[in-house]
Amino acid sequence: MLFIRRHPFLVVGLLTLTLFVAVEALNRAGYTHAAAAAAVPLRVLIVPMYVVWLPFTMLNAALAGLGGTPSTIAPLLWSCGLVAGLAPYALADYLLGLARRRLGYRDAAT
């Protein structure tokens, strides 16, 4: 419970990423109605990730060109993009913690 109180936005980001993967898995398994129903809240929740993923993907395409990313560094770039997609949530948690410290908020669990 302590992690959820200290990092609520990061938890939302991780749950959003999990929902994103679940929607894709449902779609591939043929459960298109369930995937469509699960995708409704995802359309709003995933916006902060897209804000980072889109420029990261554009940079990757600009560097790699039409031939695509070489297979040796493709997993590294994919991992960096995945971590970068969670950056807005981590930044929001940092700003929330900063505001809590300035206002003198004390966590009840500590």
MDTraj code that builds the backbone (N, CA, C; nanometers):
import mdtraj as md
import numpy as np

residues = "MET LEU PHE ILE ARG ARG HIS PRO PHE LEU VAL VAL GLY LEU LEU THR LEU THR LEU PHE VAL ALA VAL GLU ALA LEU ASN ARG ALA GLY TYR THR HIS ALA ALA ALA ALA ALA ALA VAL PRO LEU ARG VAL LEU ILE VAL PRO MET TYR VAL VAL TRP LEU PRO PHE THR MET LEU ASN ALA ALA LEU ALA GLY LEU GLY GLY THR PRO SER THR ILE ALA PRO LEU LEU TRP SER CYS GLY LEU VAL ALA GLY LEU ALA PRO TYR ALA LEU ALA ASP TYR LEU LEU GLY LEU ALA ARG ARG ARG LEU GLY TYR ARG ASP ALA ALA THR".split()
xyz = np.array([
    [0.0819, -0.1203, 0.0000],
    [0.0000, 0.0000, 0.0000],
    [0.0856, 0.1257, 0.0000],
    [0.2019, 0.1174, 0.0573],
    [0.2894, 0.2333, 0.0640],
    [0.3331, 0.2779, -0.0759],
    [0.3636, 0.1825, -0.1649],
    [0.4046, 0.2166, -0.3015],
    [0.2927, 0.2890, -0.3751],
    [0.1702, 0.2457, -0.3537],
    [0.0554, 0.3082, -0.4216],
    [0.0365, 0.4512, -0.3728],
    [0.0577, 0.4756, -0.2448],
    [0.0430, 0.6117, -0.1925],
    [0.1529, 0.7039, -0.2406],
    [0.2730, 0.6513, -0.2548],
    [0.3848, 0.7362, -0.2960],
    [0.3934, 0.7542, -0.4466],
    [0.3451, 0.6586, -0.5223],
    [0.3561, 0.6631, -0.6686],
    [0.2223, 0.6317, -0.7363],
    [0.1188, 0.7098, -0.7100],
    [-0.0123, 0.6767, -0.7688],
    [-0.0140, 0.6879, -0.9214],
    [0.0577, 0.7846, -0.9771],
    [0.0567, 0.8016, -1.1225],
    [0.1343, 0.6906, -1.1922],
    [0.2439, 0.6462, -1.1315],
    [0.3194, 0.5359, -1.1897],
    [0.2375, 0.4072, -1.1876],
    [0.1597, 0.3874, -1.0834],
    [0.0709, 0.2710, -1.0782],
    [-0.0322, 0.2792, -1.1905],
    [-0.0870, 0.3987, -1.2134],
    [-0.1823, 0.4176, -1.3238],
    [-0.1134, 0.3884, -1.4578],
    [0.0112, 0.4331, -1.4734],
    [0.0850, 0.4064, -1.5963],
    [0.1105, 0.2580, -1.6181],
    [0.1481, 0.1878, -1.5129],
    [0.1720, 0.0436, -1.5251],
    [0.0425, -0.0323, -1.5536],
    [-0.0664, 0.0088, -1.4902],
    [-0.1959, -0.0540, -1.5188],
    [-0.2422, -0.0238, -1.6611],
    [-0.2133, 0.0955, -1.7090],
    [-0.2471, 0.1307, -1.8472],
    [-0.1684, 0.0448, -1.9452],
    [-0.0401, 0.0269, -1.9176],
    [0.0418, -0.0581, -2.0033],
    [-0.0086, -0.2023, -2.0008],
    [-0.0490, -0.2499, -1.8841],
    [-0.1050, -0.3844, -1.8724],
    [-0.2352, -0.3962, -1.9506],
    [-0.3200, -0.2951, -1.9424],
    [-0.4449, -0.2946, -2.0176],
    [-0.4182, -0.2913, -2.1680],
    [-0.3164, -0.2167, -2.2090],
    [-0.2780, -0.2107, -2.3498],
    [-0.2401, -0.3494, -2.4016],
    [-0.1593, -0.4201, -2.3244],
    [-0.1174, -0.5556, -2.3629],
    [-0.2371, -0.6508, -2.3614],
    [-0.3261, -0.6354, -2.2631],
    [-0.4434, -0.7227, -2.2548],
    [-0.5377, -0.7024, -2.3730],
    [-0.5573, -0.5781, -2.4137],
    [-0.6439, -0.5501, -2.5290],
    [-0.5861, -0.6148, -2.6543],
    [-0.4559, -0.6050, -2.6727],
    [-0.3935, -0.6667, -2.7904],
    [-0.4041, -0.8188, -2.7841],
    [-0.3860, -0.8761, -2.6656],
    [-0.3972, -1.0218, -2.6510],
    [-0.5399, -1.0693, -2.6781],
    [-0.6387, -0.9953, -2.6288],
    [-0.7780, -1.0308, -2.6551],
    [-0.8098, -1.0215, -2.8037],
    [-0.7574, -0.9192, -2.8675],
    [-0.7826, -0.9013, -3.0108],
    [-0.7202, -1.0149, -3.0918],
    [-0.5990, -1.0528, -3.0572],
    [-0.5325, -1.1618, -3.1303],
    [-0.5986, -1.2966, -3.1055],
    [-0.6590, -1.3130, -2.9864],
    [-0.7252, -1.4391, -2.9544],
    [-0.8634, -1.4492, -3.0175],
    [-0.9103, -1.3415, -3.0783],
    [-1.0396, -1.3450, -3.1451],
    [-1.1546, -1.2898, -3.0632],
    [-1.1264, -1.2408, -2.9447],
    [-1.2304, -1.1815, -2.8595],
    [-1.2401, -1.0321, -2.8891],
    [-1.2890, -1.0008, -3.0086],
    [-1.2888, -0.8618, -3.0533],
    [-1.3859, -0.7739, -2.9750],
    [-1.4987, -0.8294, -2.9323],
    [-1.5944, -0.7494, -2.8543],
    [-1.5363, -0.7146, -2.7179],
    [-1.4705, -0.8099, -2.6537],
    [-1.4076, -0.7834, -2.5239],
    [-1.2923, -0.6844, -2.5398],
    [-1.2166, -0.6984, -2.6477],
    [-1.1066, -0.6056, -2.6728],
    [-1.1589, -0.4641, -2.6969],
    [-1.2684, -0.4524, -2.7701],
    [-1.3267, -0.3200, -2.7958],
    [-1.3791, -0.2574, -2.6676],
    [-1.4383, -0.3378, -2.5805],
    [-1.4888, -0.2850, -2.4532],
    [-1.3748, -0.2414, -2.3623],
    [-1.2657, -0.3178, -2.3613],
    [-1.1513, -0.2820, -2.2776],
    [-1.0741, -0.1638, -2.3343],
    [-1.0865, -0.1395, -2.4635],
    [-1.0139, -0.0298, -2.5274],
    [-1.0763, 0.1064, -2.5004],
    [-1.2005, 0.1102, -2.4552],
    [-1.2671, 0.2395, -2.4326],
    [-1.1936, 0.3237, -2.3286],
    [-1.1686, 0.2738, -2.2064],
    [-1.0936, 0.3577, -2.1119],
    [-0.9478, 0.3759, -2.1527],
    [-0.8958, 0.2825, -2.2297],
    [-0.7569, 0.2901, -2.2715],
    [-0.7318, 0.4109, -2.3607],
    [-0.8304, 0.4518, -2.4358],
    [-0.8153, 0.5663, -2.5263],
    [-0.7805, 0.6938, -2.4516],
    [-0.8275, 0.7068, -2.3297],
    [-0.7976, 0.8250, -2.2493],
    [-0.6715, 0.8038, -2.1658],
    [-0.6584, 0.6852, -2.1077],
    [-0.5469, 0.6588, -2.0173],
    [-0.4112, 0.6583, -2.0866],
    [-0.4079, 0.6258, -2.2133],
    [-0.2792, 0.6081, -2.2812],
    [-0.2225, 0.7370, -2.3390],
    [-0.2943, 0.8464, -2.3302],
    [-0.2484, 0.9725, -2.3891],
    [-0.1100, 1.0141, -2.3377],
    [-0.0806, 1.0103, -2.2061],
    [0.0553, 1.0491, -2.1638],
    [0.1657, 0.9616, -2.2241],
    [0.1376, 0.8332, -2.2431],
    [0.2378, 0.7461, -2.3052],
    [0.2606, 0.7848, -2.4503],
    [0.1534, 0.8146, -2.5217],
    [0.1666, 0.8520, -2.6622],
    [0.2438, 0.9819, -2.6790],
    [0.2330, 1.0719, -2.5824],
    [0.3049, 1.1988, -2.5900],
    [0.4556, 1.1731, -2.5982],
    [0.5025, 1.0665, -2.5341],
    [0.6452, 1.0320, -2.5382],
    [0.6741, 0.9333, -2.6500],
    [0.5883, 0.8347, -2.6689],
    [0.6138, 0.7309, -2.7692],
    [0.6197, 0.7865, -2.9106],
    [0.5329, 0.8800, -2.9424],
    [0.5291, 0.9321, -3.0789],
    [0.6604, 0.9999, -3.1183],
    [0.7131, 1.0957, -3.0403],
    [0.8423, 1.1541, -3.0793],
    [0.9558, 1.0513, -3.0777],
    [0.9502, 0.9557, -2.9838],
    [1.0536, 0.8527, -2.9788],
    [1.0497, 0.7670, -3.1048],
    [0.9304, 0.7322, -3.1494],
    [0.9166, 0.6531, -3.2718],
    [0.9589, 0.7346, -3.3939],
    [0.9254, 0.8620, -3.3951],
    [0.9658, 0.9476, -3.5064],
    [1.1183, 0.9604, -3.5132],
    [1.1816, 0.9728, -3.3983],
    [1.3270, 0.9802, -3.3947],
    [1.3888, 0.8490, -3.4431],
    [1.3321, 0.7384, -3.3994],
    [1.3798, 0.6070, -3.4426],
    [1.3679, 0.5924, -3.5944],
    [1.2555, 0.6349, -3.6504],
    [1.2356, 0.6253, -3.7957],
    [1.3297, 0.7199, -3.8703],
    [1.3548, 0.8370, -3.8132],
    [1.4454, 0.9313, -3.8784],
    [1.5887, 0.8798, -3.8783],
    [1.6284, 0.8144, -3.7705],
    [1.7655, 0.7621, -3.7627],
    [1.7837, 0.6357, -3.8453],
    [1.6823, 0.5496, -3.8453],
    [1.6949, 0.4211, -3.9128],
    [1.6649, 0.4305, -4.0618],
    [1.5810, 0.5230, -4.1010],
    [1.5458, 0.5368, -4.2419],
    [1.4436, 0.4330, -4.2849],
    [1.4307, 0.4158, -4.4153],
    [1.3314, 0.3240, -4.4700],
    [1.3660, 0.1775, -4.4452],
    [1.4915, 0.1477, -4.4283],
    [1.5335, 0.0092, -4.4072],
    [1.4973, -0.0456, -4.2709],
    [1.4607, 0.0398, -4.1794],
    [1.4266, -0.0044, -4.0449],
    [1.5488, -0.0105, -3.9548],
    [1.5229, -0.0401, -3.8305],
    [1.6286, -0.0474, -3.7309],
    [1.7065, -0.1781, -3.7471],
    [1.8393, -0.1725, -3.7394],
    [1.9156, -0.2978, -3.7442],
    [1.8733, -0.3919, -3.6313],
    [1.8698, -0.5194, -3.6615],
    [1.8164, -0.6167, -3.5660],
    [1.8979, -0.6249, -3.4380],
    [2.0229, -0.5800, -3.4404],
    [2.1044, -0.5887, -3.3198],
    [2.0638, -0.4862, -3.2150],
    [2.0166, -0.3690, -3.2579],
    [1.9799, -0.2670, -3.1601],
    [1.8292, -0.2459, -3.1483],
    [1.7505, -0.3152, -3.2266],
    [1.6047, -0.2985, -3.2214],
    [1.5479, -0.3297, -3.0830],
    [1.5878, -0.4398, -3.0168],
    [1.5336, -0.4648, -2.8822],
    [1.5733, -0.3573, -2.7807],
    [1.6920, -0.3022, -2.7963],
    [1.7363, -0.1959, -2.7069],
    [1.6516, -0.0702, -2.7254],
    [1.6270, -0.0334, -2.8488],
    [1.5431, 0.0840, -2.8753],
    [1.3990, 0.0611, -2.8300],
    [1.3488, -0.0604, -2.8485],
    [1.2134, -0.0911, -2.8027],
    [1.2048, -0.0790, -2.6510],
    [1.3050, -0.1293, -2.5803],
    [1.3060, -0.1207, -2.4333],
    [1.3157, 0.0237, -2.3866],
    [1.3981, 0.1021, -2.4538],
    [1.4102, 0.2438, -2.4174],
    [1.2777, 0.3172, -2.4391],
    [1.2092, 0.2859, -2.5464],
    [1.0785, 0.3466, -2.5724],
    [0.9755, 0.3070, -2.4693],
    [0.9811, 0.1824, -2.4251],
    [0.8880, 0.1354, -2.3234],
    [0.9098, 0.2090, -2.1918],
    [1.0343, 0.2225, -2.1515],
    [1.0662, 0.2943, -2.0277],
    [1.0325, 0.4427, -2.0423],
    [1.0622, 0.4998, -2.1572],
    [1.0331, 0.6409, -2.1802],
    [0.8828, 0.6679, -2.1779],
    [0.8018, 0.5701, -2.2169],
    [0.6567, 0.5868, -2.2133],
    [0.6024, 0.6029, -2.0727],
    [0.6752, 0.5503, -1.9741],
    [0.6335, 0.5649, -1.8346],
    [0.6870, 0.6931, -1.7701],
    [0.7715, 0.7653, -1.8408],
    [0.8319, 0.8871, -1.7869],
    [0.7307, 0.9946, -1.7455],
    [0.6225, 1.0202, -1.8213],
    [0.5274, 1.1217, -1.7754],
    [0.4634, 1.0868, -1.6407],
    [0.4396, 0.9588, -1.6166],
    [0.3808, 0.9171, -1.4900],
    [0.4806, 0.9344, -1.3758],
    [0.6072, 0.9012, -1.4008],
    [0.7110, 0.9198, -1.2994],
    [0.7308, 1.0682, -1.2702],
    [0.7260, 1.1515, -1.3726],
    [0.7381, 1.2959, -1.3527],
    [0.6210, 1.3495, -1.2712],
    [0.5011, 1.3030, -1.2983],
    [0.3843, 1.3460, -1.2206],
    [0.3973, 1.3037, -1.0743],
    [0.4497, 1.1833, -1.0494],
    [0.4725, 1.1397, -0.9122],
    [0.5776, 1.2253, -0.8430],
    [0.6823, 1.2613, -0.9162],
    [0.7859, 1.3469, -0.8590],
    [0.7279, 1.4829, -0.8209],
    [0.6494, 1.5415, -0.9104],
    [0.5888, 1.6719, -0.8817],
    [0.4892, 1.6634, -0.7670],
    [0.4141, 1.5529, -0.7597],
    [0.3215, 1.5338, -0.6489],
    [0.3979, 1.5225, -0.5173],
    [0.5077, 1.4472, -0.5152],
    [0.5895, 1.4344, -0.3946],
    [0.6505, 1.5666, -0.3538],
    [0.6948, 1.6449, -0.4516],
    [0.7501, 1.7768, -0.4231],
    [0.6447, 1.8676, -0.3610],
    [0.5247, 1.8652, -0.4167],
    [0.4162, 1.9463, -0.3614],
    [0.3786, 1.8996, -0.2205],
    [0.3777, 1.7702, -0.1987],
    [0.3466, 1.7186, -0.0653],
    [0.4513, 1.7610, 0.0372],
    [0.5787, 1.7583, -0.0020],
    [0.6839, 1.7999, 0.0911],
    [0.6737, 1.9484, 0.1229],
    [0.6430, 2.0278, 0.0229],
    [0.6316, 2.1728, 0.0458],
    [0.5117, 2.2080, 0.1325],
    [0.4060, 2.1294, 0.1216],
    [0.2865, 2.1554, 0.2027],
    [0.2927, 2.0878, 0.3383],
    [0.3985, 2.0121, 0.3610],
    [0.4149, 1.9460, 0.4907],
    [0.3301, 1.8219, 0.5082],
    [0.2900, 1.7605, 0.3973],
    [0.2081, 1.6386, 0.4034],
    [0.2942, 1.5251, 0.4521],
    [0.2431, 1.4493, 0.5504],
    [0.3144, 1.3316, 0.6014],
    [0.2328, 1.2089, 0.5717],
    [0.2980, 1.1084, 0.5179],
    [0.2317, 0.9821, 0.4872],
    [0.1985, 0.9116, 0.6179],
    [0.0758, 0.8641, 0.6320],
    [0.0314, 0.8002, 0.7559],
    [0.1021, 0.6661, 0.7784],
    [0.1525, 0.6032, 0.6735],
    [0.2158, 0.4719, 0.6868],
    [0.3619, 0.4818, 0.7311],
    [0.4220, 0.6022, 0.7276],
    [0.5628, 0.6145, 0.7680],
    [0.5777, 0.6639, 0.9075],
])
top = md.Topology()
chain = top.add_chain()
for i, resn in enumerate(residues, 1):
    res = top.add_residue(resn, chain, resSeq=i)
    for name in ("N", "CA", "C"):
        top.add_atom(name, md.element.get_by_symbol(name[0]), res)
traj = md.Trajectory(xyz[None], top)
